[in-house]
């Protein structure tokens, strides 16, 4: 144990002496002053008369907001949004913020799997999930009405899995 301490102490002393040796101060050499450069005399140019300023263009009217959003998709038997739906919802938030007084209907739908009562409940839950997303993005909750349609309004056949995926959706429509 004593030998280990002695060797360690010698190693530390050796490292300190090497680091002290490498940290020598360096001499600073003064830089010479720059030589002044003579500037040539400026040449006078004749400038042509400025052209008349063009008339300012009137700004184009802001485009009407597009309030119809479809294809907001959900996971199977769930009110959890698919990640592919986030860009659609972000665009919806941008458009809805153009007219914060507009009213909207959130129509929830489901595929034909499960009981009609479960599908109706699921479609309302999906519409509420979209409403929560929009409200969390800073929109007014009172501008949204939630409706559930269950499996009653499919956009395509429920015979295939691809069709059932498309039927699990929420649509945002302007309330006229």
C-alpha positions, 0 to 999 in steps of 0.5 A, spaced: 500 500 500 505 504 501 509 503 495 502 504 491 502 511 494 509 513 493 508 511 486 502 515 485 505 521 488 511 521 484 507 520 478 503 526 480 509 530 481 512 528 474 505 530 471 505 537 474 513 538 473 511 537 465 505 541 465 509 547 468 514 546 464 510 547 458 506 553 460 512 558 459 510 565 458 511 567 451 514 574 449 510 579 446 513 583 440 510 589 438 507 590 431 509 596 427 505 601 425 502 601 418 504 605 413 500 611 411 497 610 403 495 616 399 488 616 396 487 618 389 483 624 388 476 622 387 473 623 380 467 627 379 461 623 375 455 626 372 449 622 374 443 621 369 436 624 372 433 619 376 427 615 373 420 616 375 418 612 381 414 606 379 407 607 382 406 602 388 402 596 386 396 594 390 397 588 395 393 582 392 387 581 397 388 575 402 386 569 399 379 566 402 381 561 408 379 554 406 376 551 412 374 544 409 379 539 412 378 531 411 383 525 411 384 526 419 386 519 421 386 515 427 388 508 430 384 502 430 379 502 435 382 508 438 381 516 438 388 517 438 390 521 432 395 518 427 402 522 426 400 523 418 394 527 421 398 532 424 400 536 418 393 537 416 391 539 423 397 544 423 394 547 416 387 547 419 390 551 425 393 556 420 387 557 416 382 557 422 386 563 425 385 567 419 378 568 421 377 567 429 370 568 429 368 562 424 364 556 427 366 549 425 363 542 425 367 536 427 364 530 424 367 524 427 366 517 423 368 510 424 369 503 420 364 498 421 368 494 426 364 493 432 357 494 435 354 500 432 353 503 439 361 503 440 362 506 433 358 512 435 361 513 441 368 512 438 366 517 432 364 522 438 371 521 441 375 522 435 371 529 434 373 531 441 380 529 440 381 533 434 377 539 438 382 538 443 388 539 438 385 545 435 384 548 442 391 546 445 393 550 438 390 556 441 383 556 438 377 558 441 373 551 444 366 555 443 367 555 435 367 548 434 361 543 434 362 536 435 358 530 431 359 523 431 356 519 425 359 512 427 359 507 421 353 511 418 357 515 413 363 511 410 367 514 404 369 507 401 367 500 403 368 497 409 370 490 406 377 491 405 382 494 411 384 499 406 377 502 406 376 501 413 382 505 415 379 511 410 373 510 414 376 512 421 376 519 420 374 526 422 372 532 417 372 539 419 367 543 415 365 550 416 358 551 419 355 556 415 
